[in-house]
Amino acid sequence: METNQLQSKVQDKAQEWQSEAQRTAKDLQSKAQDKVSDFKQTAQEWGRRASETTRKAAKAADDCVHENPWTSIASVAIASLLLGFFLGRSRD
């Protein structure tokens, strides 16, 4: 009789722990999903900001080149000459 009672208590305790473990696992899964969702939203916002900033920079560069075409051409020519000079120097 004592063995049956002990076995019953052990089974009850095991079920209690199992239920608690399942609740904890569900809570952790829910928290993890919330964090993933937050991260996705943050990443999308960063992407939108980067896209907007890039678009503004491209527009500003385009406007500058259209307003001062010869200055832009001269700047690119000088930069190219300097780059060619430094890359073309002998390595001795």
Buried (B, 14 or more C-beta within 10 A) or exposed (E): EEEEEEEEEEEEEEEEEEEEEEEEEEEEEEEEEEEEEEEEEEEEEEEEEEEEEEEEEEEEEEEEBEEEEEEBEEEEEEEEEEEEEEEEEEEE
